[in-house]
Amino acid sequence: MGMQPEHPGAILKEMYMEPLGLTITETAQALGIARKNLSAIVNGRAGISTDMAVRLSEAFNTSAEVWVGLQKDYDLWQSEQTIDRHAIKHLYDNIPA
């Protein structure tokens, strides 16, 4: 199913925080969240919620849709790898013509 998308937290770290020389603590303070919450995102242990997407969009002059889209792509790829599609009954086969 294609290449695994990078976790949005890694993108945040590599494309936004590192080029600006921002630490997790500094970024968390600017976003108004706990350091542990941002650390979990940056380290791929937590996803980006819609609330966080709005915060990131404001802090980094992006759109919330970008962050939500990155998370969606990551989550969908993960699900595609773990769900056994063959174990799911095709209900549409029972729809009368």
Secondary structure, DSSP 8 states (H G I E B T S, - for coil): -------HHHHIIIIIIHHHT--HHHHHHHHTS-HHHHHHHHTTSS---HHHHHHHHHHHT--HHHHHHHHHHHHHHHHHHH--GGGS--GGGGS--
